[in-house]
């Protein structure tokens, strides 16, 4: 399989991403999502 530049971009690793944003509660706490009681689960802020 050919190597892709997309696979080697700088940024968050998957484990770090999951650590930071892995639950709805974490996203709500960071202000990335509104609480599920305001507009329904997963509503973008």
C-alpha positions in Angstrom: 0.0 0.0 0.0 1.3 3.4 -0.9 2.1 5.9 1.8 -0.2 8.9 2.1 0.8 12.3 3.4 -2.6 12.4 5.2 -1.5 9.5 7.4 1.5 11.5 8.7 0.1 14.9 9.4 1.2 16.7 12.5 -1.5 17.0 15.2 -3.3 15.0 17.8 -2.8 11.3 18.0 -6.0 9.2 18.2 -5.3 8.3 21.9 -4.7 11.9 22.8 -7.9 13.0 20.9 -9.9 10.4 22.7 -8.4 11.5 26.0 -9.4 15.1 25.4 -12.7 14.8 23.6 -13.8 11.1 24.0 -17.1 11.7 25.8 -20.0 14.1 25.3 -19.3 15.4 28.8 -15.8 16.3 27.9 -16.9 18.1 24.8 -19.6 20.0 26.7 -17.1 21.0 29.4 -14.8 22.4 26.7 -17.7 24.3 25.1 -17.5 22.3 21.8 -21.1 20.9 22.3 -24.1 22.3 24.0 -25.5 20.1 26.7 -27.9 17.5 25.5 -30.7 19.1 27.4 -30.6 22.3 25.4 -31.0 21.2 21.8 -30.6 17.5 21.7 -27.6 15.2 21.9 -24.6 16.3 19.9 -25.8 19.8 19.0 -22.8 21.9 17.9 -22.1 25.0 19.9 
